[in-house]
């Protein structure tokens, strides 16, 4: 049976950048891959909020978009976030986050994993954001006729959430 120390070792040694964020919004822990990429020590990051290590635009997005979505759905999928490394380098990532709830339904922590965005992925994300924000009622379907993307205007006019129509 795995102990808490075993789980901590697994978290810290995972090859993907990951963080654990507590109920107060501060880092409980950051793994080795994240520490190495960001260039800060674990001690410098733990106890501080993610907004202390991101661009102003990402900080705003965390407060206005990500936190409300996490409270509503308990997860985030492929959301863009831009960190500022200790060297000043911009580290653009996509985050996938999951809220961990206790036995009584209380918030315990959020575990966030980060994938650095390549140039091709960055261009794709920019195109997807441009498409979604187009002030027209557009939708795209795949070869099977399933909806793969819709504009925000389409969702607003039709009264649906994106998750209800994709697929």
C-alpha positions as a printed NumPy array, in Angstrom:
array([[  0.   ,   0.   ,   0.   ],
       [  1.289,   3.457,  -0.904],
       [  2.003,   5.927,   1.869],
       [  1.649,   9.709,   1.755],
       [  5.416,   9.883,   1.254],
       [  5.076,   7.579,  -1.78 ],
       [  2.373,   9.815,  -3.268],
       [  4.478,  12.921,  -2.642],
       [  7.428,  11.248,  -4.379],
       [  5.222,  10.321,  -7.376],
       [  3.876,  13.879,  -7.605],
       [  7.295,  15.493,  -7.353],
       [  8.974,  13.146,  -9.84 ],
       [  6.185,  13.187, -12.469],
       [  7.661,  14.133, -15.875],
       [  4.917,  16.72 , -16.483],
       [  4.864,  20.122, -14.785],
       [  2.319,  19.995, -11.932],
       [  1.175,  21.983,  -8.92 ],
       [ -1.134,  21.454,  -5.977],
       [ -3.132,  24.51 ,  -4.897],
       [ -4.84 ,  24.759,  -1.499],
       [ -8.183,  26.206,  -0.393],
       [ -6.569,  29.63 ,   0.178],
       [ -5.39 ,  29.714,  -3.462],
       [ -1.697,  29.254,  -2.672],
       [  0.63 ,  26.511,  -3.835],
       [  0.729,  23.576,  -1.421],
       [  3.426,  21.918,  -3.525],
       [  5.075,  22.182,  -6.939],
       [  6.781,  19.278,  -8.637],
       [ 10.392,  19.024,  -9.787],
       [  9.568,  19.51 , -13.497],
       [  7.738,  22.765, -12.699],
       [ 10.529,  24.015, -10.407],
       [ 13.16 ,  23.224, -13.032],
       [ 11.275,  24.927, -15.893],
       [ 10.309,  28.001, -13.886],
       [ 13.744,  28.488, -12.294],
       [ 12.387,  29.29 ,  -8.825],
       [ 13.028,  27.154,  -5.756],
       [ 10.148,  25.147,  -4.309],
       [ 10.416,  27.264,  -1.155],
       [ 10.017,  30.463,  -3.193],
       [  6.781,  29.154,  -4.768],
       [  5.003,  27.218,  -2.008],
       [  2.724,  29.508,  -0.023],
       [  2.371,  31.95 ,  -2.93 ],
       [ -0.492,  32.226,  -5.418],
       [ -0.128,  31.217,  -9.061],
       [ -0.965,  34.828,  -9.964],
       [  2.404,  35.812,  -8.457],
       [  4.157,  33.876, -11.258],
       [  2.079,  34.666, -14.355],
       [  1.604,  37.588, -16.728],
       [ -0.937,  40.295, -15.855],
       [ -3.228,  38.964, -18.594],
       [ -3.075,  35.418, -17.198],
       [ -3.656,  36.695, -13.652],
       [ -6.807,  38.435, -14.856],
       [ -7.92 ,  35.311, -16.707],
       [ -7.337,  33.178, -13.58 ],
       [ -9.504,  35.492, -11.449],
       [-12.272,  36.201, -13.976],
       [-12.498,  32.922, -15.919],
       [-10.589,  29.98 , -14.453],
       [-11.625,  30.223, -10.788],
       [-15.355,  30.618, -11.564],
       [-15.156,  27.669, -13.993],
       [-13.374,  25.523, -11.395],
       [-16.055,  26.346,  -8.815],
       [-18.802,  25.442, -11.303],
       [-17.378,  22.326, -12.953],
       [-14.499,  21.149, -10.762],
       [-12.096,  21.057, -13.72 ],
       [-10.341,  23.006, -16.453],
       [ -9.294,  21.571, -19.793],
       [ -6.602,  23.026, -22.051],
       [ -6.816,  26.59 , -20.755],
       [ -3.965,  28.902, -21.791],
       [ -1.775,  30.392, -19.086],
       [  1.5  ,  32.305, -19.408],
       [  4.048,  32.043, -16.602],
       [  7.062,  34.304, -16.158],
       [ 10.138,  32.248, -15.267],
       [ 12.775,  33.494, -12.841],
       [ 14.891,  34.445, -15.876],
       [ 12.056,  36.643, -17.186],
       [ 11.302,  34.183, -20.001],
       [  7.643,  33.775, -20.935],
       [  6.523,  30.142, -20.501],
       [  3.233,  29.644, -22.336],
       [  1.28 ,  26.572, -21.291],
       [ -2.071,  24.872, -21.411],
       [ -3.406,  23.811, -18.035],
       [ -5.608,  20.888, -17.146],
       [ -6.827,  21.164, -13.567],
       [ -8.979,  19.049, -11.306],
       [-10.515,  19.898,  -7.935],
       [-10.151,  17.311,  -5.169],
       [-13.082,  17.206,  -2.734],
       [-13.105,  15.566,   0.69 ],
       [-15.597,  13.012,   2.025],
       [-17.97 ,  15.76 ,   3.152],
       [-17.788,  17.534,  -0.22 ],
       [-15.369,  20.175,   1.063],
       [-12.684,  21.622,  -1.188],
       [ -9.311,  20.009,  -0.448],
       [ -7.021,  21.098,  -3.289],
       [ -6.704,  21.687,  -7.   ],
       [ -4.15 ,  19.687,  -8.914],
       [ -2.995,  21.478, -12.064],
       [ -0.853,  20.018, -14.819],
       [  0.831,  22.167, -17.465],
       [  1.903,  21.428, -21.03 ],
       [  4.162,  23.963, -22.688],
       [  2.732,  25.228, -25.979],
       [  4.744,  24.728, -29.15 ],
       [  4.708,  27.294, -31.966],
       [  2.245,  25.18 , -33.989],
       [ -0.014,  24.692, -30.984],
       [  0.194,  28.425, -30.216],
       [ -0.967,  29.264, -33.759],
       [ -3.795,  26.724, -33.472],
       [ -4.901,  28.204, -30.145],
       [ -4.855,  31.724, -31.6  ],
       [ -6.973,  30.55 , -34.555],
       [ -9.416,  28.74 , -32.221],
       [ -9.798,  31.823, -30.015],
       [-10.323,  34.036, -33.071],
       [-12.928,  31.619, -34.461],
       [-14.799,  31.417, -31.154],
       [-14.913,  35.197, -30.749],
       [-16.201,  35.857, -34.281],
       [-19.476,  37.82 , -34.012],
       [-21.336,  35.359, -36.243],
       [-23.337,  32.216, -35.637],
       [-20.82 ,  29.649, -36.938],
       [-20.326,  25.999, -36.187],
       [-18.038,  23.331, -37.649],
       [-18.771,  19.637, -37.993],
       [-16.549,  16.633, -38.611],
       [-16.961,  13.915, -41.26 ],
       [-19.604,  12.204, -39.09 ],
       [-21.661,  15.399, -38.816],
       [-20.74 ,  15.92 , -35.154],
       [-20.209,  19.484, -33.925],
       [-16.515,  20.112, -33.219],
       [-16.601,  23.857, -32.53 ],
       [-19.032,  26.768, -32.337],
       [-18.65 ,  30.506, -31.916],
       [-19.472,  32.21 , -28.636],
       [-22.163,  34.194, -30.492],
       [-23.8  ,  30.914, -31.618],
       [-23.877,  29.67 , -28.018],
       [-25.309,  32.953, -26.742],
       [-28.084,  33.067, -29.355],
       [-28.958,  29.366, -29.048],
       [-28.782,  29.317, -25.242],
       [-26.366,  26.41 , -24.873],
       [-23.066,  25.806, -23.114],
       [-20.167,  24.632, -25.284],
       [-20.004,  21.275, -23.478],
       [-23.657,  20.589, -24.397],
       [-23.137,  20.81 , -28.166],
       [-19.597,  19.601, -28.859],
       [-19.685,  16.019, -30.103]])
